Amino acid sequence: MPFVDGRTIPEVLMRPGIHGRFLAHKDLGASTVSLLMNRADFIPAFMPHAWGTEGTEAARMMWVYGGPDPFADSTYLEGEPPKQHA
């Protein structure tokens, strides 16, 4: 897998309020792992969600997936899997 400078990868809107940047993914040459950095805007109280923040600061999460395509075997109740961008 080639060296990837994460600062050069554009952040994409994955869901309303959720932004992501793939640092390792099949489109970037990875074959056995995916690495995703997410940023979540503050999610208001009583808004249905799976995760978010407790304050007004954006939450930052790093997801590590054992495989080159983390959304291939995911089930989405609403919408489609996020698009990956190299």
FIBADREN-878730 format. One line per 2 residues: number of its first residue (from 1); their letters; for each residue x, y, z of C-alpha. Coordinates in steps of 0.5 Angstrom, whole numbers, plus 500, padded with zeros to 3 digits. Layout:
N
NUM = A = X/Y/Z | ...;
// end
This chain:
86
1 = MP = 500/500/500 | 503/507/498;
3 = FV = 504/512/503 | 498/517/504;
5 = DG = 498/524/507 | 491/524/510;
7 = RT = 491/532/510 | 491/531/502;
9 = IP = 484/527/503 | 478/531/502;
11 = EV = 473/530/508 | 466/528/505;
13 = LM = 459/528/508 | 457/521/510;
15 = RP = 451/523/514 | 448/529/516;
17 = GI = 452/532/521 | 458/526/520;
19 = HG = 464/528/516 | 469/522/514;
21 = RF = 476/521/511 | 479/515/509;
23 = LA = 486/514/511 | 486/507/509;
25 = HK = 481/503/504 | 481/499/498;
27 = DL = 481/505/493 | 487/508/496;
29 = GA = 491/501/495 | 489/497/502;
31 = ST = 488/490/502 | 487/488/509;
33 = VS = 485/494/513 | 481/500/513;
35 = LL = 482/506/517 | 477/512/517;
37 = MN = 477/518/521 | 470/521/523;
39 = RA = 468/528/525 | 461/529/528;
41 = DF = 458/535/529 | 454/536/536;
43 = IP = 447/532/536 | 442/536/540;
45 = AF = 438/532/546 | 432/528/544;
47 = MP = 435/527/537 | 435/519/535;
49 = HA = 442/517/534 | 447/512/535;
51 = WG = 453/516/537 | 455/523/538;
53 = TE = 457/528/543 | 456/531/550;
55 = GT = 458/538/549 | 458/543/544;
57 = EA = 465/541/541 | 465/536/535;
59 = AR = 467/529/537 | 473/525/533;
61 = MM = 473/518/532 | 478/513/529;
63 = WV = 475/507/526 | 479/501/524;
65 = YG = 476/495/520 | 479/488/518;
67 = GP = 478/489/511 | 479/493/505;
69 = DP = 471/495/504 | 468/497/511;
71 = FA = 461/498/508 | 461/491/504;
73 = DS = 457/487/509 | 453/493/513;
75 = TY = 446/493/513 | 443/500/513;
77 = LE = 436/502/515 | 436/508/512;
79 = GE = 440/511/506 | 446/508/502;
81 = PP = 453/506/505 | 457/512/505;
83 = KQ = 461/514/498 | 469/513/499;
85 = HA = 473/518/495 | 481/517/494;
// end
